Amino acid sequence: MNEKIMILDFGSQVTQLIGRRLRELNVYCEIYPYNRFPVPDETVKGVILSGSPYSVRDRNAPAVDLSGIKGHLPLLGICYGAQYIAAHYGGSVHTSNTREYGRALLEIKQPGSLLFRDVTGNCPVWMSHGDTIETLPAGAGVIASTPDVENAAFHIMNEKTYGVQFHPEVYHTSCGSTVLANFAFAVCGCRGDWTPQSFIETTIADLRQKIGNEHVILGLSGGVDSTVASVLLHKAIGKQLHCIFVDNGLLRLNEFRDVLVSYKDMGLNVIGVDASEAFLNALKGISDPEGKRKAIGRTFIEVFDVQASKVSNATWLGQGTIYPDVIESTSVNGPSATIKSHHNVGGLPDYVKLKIVEPLRSLFKDEVRRVGRSLGIKEELIGRHPFPGPGLGIRVLGEITREKLDILRQADDIFIGSLRRENLYDTIWQAGTILLPVRSVGVMGDERTYEFTVALRAVGSTDGMTADWIHLPYDFLMKVSNDIINKVKGVNRVVYDISSKPPATIEWE
């Protein structure tokens, strides 16, 4: 059974980065809302408390019962987490005279501390707090300070309890990975043996035990997630897996044909289903992004219910849900608010008698790719950019029509094709084209036009939780813009999206 570190989320927008850093160390971890986490079992090697937008002095500040954790398991509080430990165990937290936002220089006061092992000299760290720990909990000692914050890091003696006022999870903290590695290995005693191969072996064994002799239907999309999920299931249960690729009418140009061809030599039992009419009918008159996502998800389930009835022993629905889907769909009072609903997260309606199996539910996107390569899946599938489950349904902003989808498909094909020809595709995390519900005046020849605007989007990321826009060459953008305007009837203006995530999201809806 995998050892793990539990991360309790108090609402910080960078909580997911704590998990990413630990996973990079081959240490398995799971993120839970602070008010909904399981009782730690023997697999839990330590617990981390995240930051928060709240102050511990707020009347409605998030609170957690640490009675079964503090003093029993290694515990690391980060920012709010450190202040929470201080405020609830004999110390005090007050509004700081000097707020710290951004870089600060950390001076190690106790070089022998396990938490700062191999951290030499002064370390640039990232701060984001308006409160400060004025007095430490009983039995605690200072192990690091900054020029403005004396109690920047502390250790409660005779316990494996630590607190740090800075954020070791962000890239701006140069010694952050070392600090988290020290907590995981020196303090918690983790082995760091969570690798793609170990995940594959454990997952296949778990799938065989869970599914037994029953059959699974799984929706393929041609994307990385569904491909890796299908291969894992195939290795676990063989011919008990029935893969279905649905044309929902919201795919890219020629994608239905191309995806079926790409799976032909993989040994998967794949059939294609044209359900485009059903999806487009379900989307008529809907402009709201959440309404579109839910209509697409509902129709997807209905199509699969029909297909499941054709497989006599199908009792499971396989899905390519990954960890960011789960995190972004979670909403509690305190931790990060729901950003958007995902059509493959949250269960099935009562009338569908299928259980859900999600082999990748614990993985970030880059981990899915590493697992896929370990499984021997060809690079042309592993290297594909992420494509949203609702497809072009959330890239046509506003109400969807066949005309708008045709315009978007042609524009997107020009953009993606150009990225591939110029060897830019593999340097980008995700790229796509968005059709805006905006018409603008243009001039073509001697005639006035009043046509649509499309936006190009290309971002770099490691896991999709944060992203920054790609600085594509001006000459490239100029040529793509000219090609789209000249070749796609209905478009007379092209813009390039230079927003990062946050504050924007990668998709526009």
Disulfide bonds with the S-S distance in Angstrom:
Cys123-Cys175 2.04
